[in-house]
Amino acid sequence: MAAHPISPHQAIARMALSANAGGFNSIIDARTEDEYELDHLPGAVNWPSLTNEERIRVGTMYKQVNSFEANKVGAALVASNIARHIQAQVMPLPKTWQPLIYCWRGGKRSGSLALVLGQIGFRVCLIEGGYKAFRAAMVEDIAQLVSGLRFQVITGPTGSGKTRLLQALIKAGAQVLDLEDLAKHRSSVLGRIPGQSQPSQKHFDTLVWDKLRSFNMQQTVFVEAESKKVGNVAVPESLMDVMRDSPCIDLQLSDDERVKLLLEDYDFFAQDTDLFSNRLDLLTALKGKAVVNAWQAQLNNGQIESVVRDLLIDHYDPTYAKSVARNFAKHPQATVAPLPDRHSAAMQALAEKLLKQFG
């Protein structure tokens, strides 16, 4: 049975279906481990036709010897790897198993695997143009998805509990797009989370797309106001444009409560004041060496709460106010959402109120 080439747009449409309704039982990435790690289709498993080292070996031979000799070595390695995948993964599978397969451009690596699986008797689909073409179609689909969604953008100064409110909204059953969670970053100069690395830009885009396609178009999506970049990754432009033109909910919390909330949410700084002090160096260009040195001296004296308060009042609040006023057109008409305190009960009560009002 020959492999069935399908376009990236067809793949996207069928990925939303169950296998019985025309979808796929498995999505197989035939690229190397490193290519897969950089980004892959949601739910894809990695069956490398060539490993990282093997691809380098064949590529070097292609350049230094000739394509014919390189192709012979590559064919032997691909055949060996496909045999290994069949022994390890395919033997228990029924004839009704239907995989979707891709590599970088839909060429030799995925085609070889698809050919063998097709000869066994499986109905195999192959993405035309591979991952590269799929990504281009996915970026187009992000624009289509966001144009049909209704957003409520949660604004509020640093420490007002925007992330906690998103979590409470999820608990209440709301649709939430948490960009900071997907980016593994808290979206500020001090926002990198110790022990967590950010996804690649390509994988962040894929994570955002996968979340967007899970939403019900008839229900509101709650999202936090963000700048164009969350740490080192950029929010897709089409999504950013729609967010900036969406209605806002302005979260309000007292300064004392905001300081306490940040001390809780950024407790790793309290546990490691050297880390906190080193991160403050990143603000030198904005605040000046004298101000940063003063903050670092306070940290050395155990005055963490004082530093956090100064950061809020002197740095984050003015910067945030200017950014929101400049970038979110409907913020002046925002729904005001005051919170009595930072605790979960208050967050949950507000979440349920907002869901009832906008959901």
N, C-alpha and C positions, 0 to 999 in steps of 0.2 A: 504494500500500500504506500503510495507516494505521499510526501509531506504536502500540506496545503498552505501555500503562502497567503497571508492575510495582511492588510494594511494596518498601520499603527492605530488608526481611528476605529477599525473593526475590532482590534484587540482591546481597546479601551471599552468599547460598548459591550463586548462579550465578557470582560473581566467583572462586570457588575452582575452577571448572571450565575446561577448555579450550574453545575456540570450537566444536570438533567435538562436544563432549559437552554443549553447552547453555550455554556461557559466551559471552564477548564478544571480538571482535577488537580493539575499541578502546573506551576510556572517554573521553567528551568532556565537558568542563566549559565550559558556555556563558556563564559569568559573566565579569565584568571581570578584567583582569590583577591588580588589587589583591586582589580576592576570592580568586582562584586562589592568589596568593602567600601569603595568610594561612593557607589550608588547602585541600586538595583530596583526592579519592579516590586511593588508591594507583594509580600508573600512568596517571592521567588526563592528557590533553593539553588545552590551553586554546584554544578557538575562541570568542572573545568575540562574542556577538551585539551587544553594545554595549561600546565601549571605556570606560575610566575617564572620559575627558573627555566622551564622548557621553552616558553615563549621568547625569552631573552636569547637562549641558545639558538633557536631556529632563526630569529631575526638577525643575529650576528652572522650566522652562516649565509643567510640571504645576501648580506652586504659584502662579506669578505670572500665568499666562494662563488656561488651562483644560485639562482632561484631553483634550478632543477634539483641540485643536491639538497638544498634546504627543504624542498617539498617532500623529498623521499624521507628525510629524517622526521619532518613534521607529521607525515602520514603515519609513520610507525608509532610515534608517540600518541597521536590522536586515537589510533586504533586501540592501543593498549589502555588508554584512559577510558574510552567508551566501554571496552570489555569489563573494566573494573567497575564502572557505574552500573552496568547491567547486572553483574554478579551481586553487587551490594544493595541495589535499590529496586531493580525491575522484576526480579524473579517472582516475588509474591503478588504482583499486580495482575488484575483481571484484564481481559481483552477490551473491556469497555473504558479503560483508563485513557483519558484524553489530555495530553500535555500541550502547553504553549512553550515554544523554545525560541531563544534569541541569543545573539552574540553582539559584537560591536556594530557591525553593519549588515548582519544577516547573511554572512558569507560562509566561508569554509568551515569554521568551527561549529556553528549551530547546524549548518547544512549536513555535515557528516553525522552528527548525532541524530538528527531528524531522519536521515536516510536509513540508518540502522534500525531505529525504533519503528519506522514505517515498514521496513521489510519484515520485522517480527510480526506485524499485524495491527499495531496501534494506529489510531487516527491522530496524526500529529499536525499541529499548526505552527507555522514559522512566521515571525514578524518580518515583513519586508523592510529592508533598511536597518534592521536590528535596533539596538538600544538607542543609537544616535537619532534615528527617525522617530522612535517612540517618544523620546524626550521632547523633541520639537512639537509633536502632537499633544503631549501632556501640557506643555506651556500654553498652547492654544486653548486647551480644555480648561485650564485654570481661569482664563479670561471669560470663557463661556459660563462656567459655574458661578463665579462671583457676580456676574451680571444678573443672575437669576435669584440671588440670595438677598435676604433682608437682614442687615446688621444693626446692632446697637453697640456703640463703641463706649467702653467704660474708661472715663478719664478720672483724674484725681492726682494730687501731688504725691511724690515719693513717700511711701510708708502709709498711705491711706487705706491699704488692704485690697488693692485691685486683684491680685492673684488669689488671695483668700476668698474674695467674692466669686471669682470664676470657679473655684473649687466647690463653693457652696451652691452655685448655680448648677453644676454638674450633678451634685447630690440631689438637687431638687428636680432633676430631669430635663434641664435646659440643654440646648445645643450650644456648645462652647468651642471656640477656636483659641487654644492657648499657645500662642506663638513662642513665648518664652520657654515653655515646657518642650516644645518640639526642637527649639534651638539650643536647649541645655545652657541657657544664659539668662541673667536677670536684666539684661538690656540697659546697662549703664557702664560707666568707666570702671566701677567696682563690682560689676555684675557677674564676672566669671566665677563659676562654682567649683571649688576645689575638688579634684578627683574625677571631674567629668570633662570630657572633651566634646567640642561642638561637632555636629555632623558637617560633612562637606556641603558646599552650596548646592550641588546637584541633589544630594540626598535630602537636604532641608526642603527643597522645592517638591521633591517626591512625597515627603511626609505631609506637607501642606496640601498638596493635591489629593492625597489619599484621604485626608480628614475632610476636605471640602466635599468630595464625592459621596461621603457617608451621610451628609445632611439632607433633611427633608426641606424641600424648597418652600413649603407652606409655613414653616416655623422660623422664628427669629434665631439668628446666630449672635451670641454675645462674644465680643472680642475686646481685648485691652488696647487702648491707644498706644501705638508704637511709632518710633522713628523708622526711617527706611532700613536701618540695619539693627539687628539684634546680635550684639557681639560682632562676630566676623561674618555673619551671613545676612544677606539682604532679603527683605520681604518681597515676593513677586510684585512687579510693578502694577499689574492689573488689579491685584488685591489691595495694594496700598491706595490706589486711586479711588476705589469704591469705599474703603474705610474712611478716607478723608472727606468724603461727601455724605457720610451716614450720620444719623442722629446720635447724640451723645447722652450718656448718663454720668453726671459729675459726682463722684464719691467724695464725701467730706468727713474728716476725722480730726479731732483736736491734735495740736502739736505734741502734747504729753503722750497721748496714746500712740501717735505715729512713732515717736522715739522708742517706746516700749516694744511696738510691733517689729521695728527694724532690729532691735537687739535680740529678739526672738528668732526672726527669720534669717538673720546673718550672724547666728551665734558662733559660727566658725571663726569670725573675726575676734570675738571676745575670747575664744579659746586660744587664738594664735595672734597676739598683738603685733608680732613681727611681720606676719603676712599682711595685716591691716596697714601697718606703717609703710611697707613696700608698695602696696597698692596706691596709697596716697601720693606717692611720687608721680603717678600718672596725671595728677591734677596740677602739677607745677606750672605747666605752660598756661593754664587757665587762671589759676589763683595767685601765682607768684611763689617764689621760694620761701619768703618770710612767713606767709600764711600756712603753707604746708609744714614747714619746720615747727611752727607753733602747735599745730595739730599733733604732730609726731611726738613733741615733748609732752603734751597732755596724755597721750597714750602711754608713754613711758612711766607716767605718774599714776596710771590706773584710771584716768578720767575718760573712760570710753564713752559714757553717756553724754558728756559735754561735747565731745568731738562729733558724735552722731547728730546732736542737736544743731551744732554749727554747720555741719554739712547740709542738713535739711534747709535751714533758714537762709544761709549765705550762698549756697551753691545750687542745690537741686531745685528748690522752689522757684527762684527767678528764671532758671533755665527752662524748667518744665512749663511755666506759665507762658513764656514767649513762644515755645515750640507749639503748644496746643493752640494758641491764638493764631499762629501763622499757618498751621497745617490742617486744622479741623474746622471747616467752614461753618458747621452748625453748632459749634460749642457754645456760642452766646445764647442759644435757645435750649441748652442742655437741661434734661430733667435732673433736678437737684436731689441727691440721695444722701442725707446725713446719717451717720452712724453714732450711736451713743458710746461705743467702745470697740475694741479690736477683737473681742472674743467670738467664738464660733457661733454662739446662740444669736448674737446680733447679726452676724454675716448671713446665717441661715434664714432669719426672719426677713432680711432685706432681699435675699435671693428669691424667696417665695413670693414676695410682693412684686418684684420686677418681672418674674415669670408670669404671674397673673396679669400684669399690666401690658407686657409686650410679647409674651411667648406665643 
